[in-house]
Amino acid sequence: MSTTKLDKKSNFENRRKAIYICPSNLWGARERTVLRDALISKDMGLEPLIYCLKDSYLDLEAKQSNLEVIHHYGKIQTRFIKWYKLFGLGKIVREEDVALVHCYHLNFLWPLAFFLKSRPEIPLFYTTHKEISKSYREFYHKALLSRVDHFFVSSAGLVSNLMVHMDIPPRKIQVLGFGNEVIEVSRTEASKVKKDLSFDKEVWTLGTFLSSHHTSPENVLPLIYAVMGFNQKKQDESARLILICDRNWNEVLIYQELIRLIKDLGSEDDVYFYSGVSLGTFQKSIDIWLSAETSENLEDLAIGAVFQGTPVLVPRTSSSKELFGKWGEVGLTYKAGDARDLRDQLCLMVEKNRRFIRQIGKITEELMESNHFEHYKERLHDTYHNIFAARQRVSRRRLSKPPSQTA
């Protein structure tokens, strides 16, 4: 995209604001996507505004990136008949200088579609990273979903889910990929981390990420149990689960609870806490990346690990199946929440580790091409601009029509 910011801004006919809707306390692929999309729109010359929960991780990250935020006050789990509890949302999206609205939370998609019925010139987009389990095919669902211009998904495994549960036509669904930035990690940096993680004997290092806002150890427990089971089953090999965080562990809410839990399980030798390096450097330095069960269909951090040449072990979903079906043996899947299956798959990962690494070496460049940030940015920009232009053309035609004459 060689056009200047001024040129890009003129494409939106002097409309300035791009509104991103995601009230969430989590920090996962969805929230990272909100932040990334908002920064892309800022680069396009727009003024992104993120509608989020106060003091959430997304709120803090948005402020750190110098993005404007508006806080949602009220319930998140809204019911169909309780839209009035979405305080201030209608007023925000009806402002005159809004260029587009992008939603990432299904509960908020319905009122947004309703409010924007009166503003047909404003495009509405929706992004999802997880499978929808309920059916939204009733008449009133279809009426509201017709107001959504475009649906974005991170992987092709989610396309059929939208078609089945929401009756969305394929032409309105676009696979954007994960938009990972390609982080170059030097061998020297990786060697330093490997030295930090060297233990008394030969140990397989298994890494996973916990954000500093993580509040529950439940999704980490199966990983701990699996590593304990692996170490009990294997006589000549052992593994260590390395938990990395984006802050010093002493500042993390869940740290003391995890310490107590690990002591109660007697797994002090199975788990290690680590911080102070970039995630890319960490992923390049470990043997296997483990993804805990999340609300997303596939963790974007797992794609980042493959970028760094590290095999992955991820929950079994349509997106993870699609990943391995397309790119071959770059890792394995396990039944989410099942520590025994995770242990068994971990044993296979160790046995086939070299095969996984060779396969990753063959496909990394192509995988990066379809999932890296610049490719994602270009496709999002083009879709934003094209649908905005189409909405403007339709609105102008409606306004130019003379009022009907009655006899």
Secondary structure, DSSP 8 states (H G I E B T S, - for coil): --S-HHHHHHTTTT--EEEEE---S--SHHHHHHHHHHHHHHHTT-EEEEEE-TTSHHHHHHHHTT-EEEE--S-SS--TT-GGGSTTHHHHHT-TTEEEEEE--HHHHHHHHHHGGG-TTS-EEEEESS---S---SHHHHHHHTT--EEEESSGGGHHHHHHHH---GGGEEE----B------HHHHHHHHHHT--SS-EEEEEEEE-TT---STTTHHHHHHHHHHHHH-SS-EEEEEEEESS-GGG-TTHHHHHHHHHHHT-TTTEEEE-SS-HHHHHHHSSEEE----SSSS-HHHHHHHHTT--EEEE--HHHHHHHHHH-SSEEEE-TT-HHHHHHHHHHHHHTHHHHHHHHHHHHHHHHHHHBHHHHHHHHHHHHHHHHHHHHHHHHHHHHS------
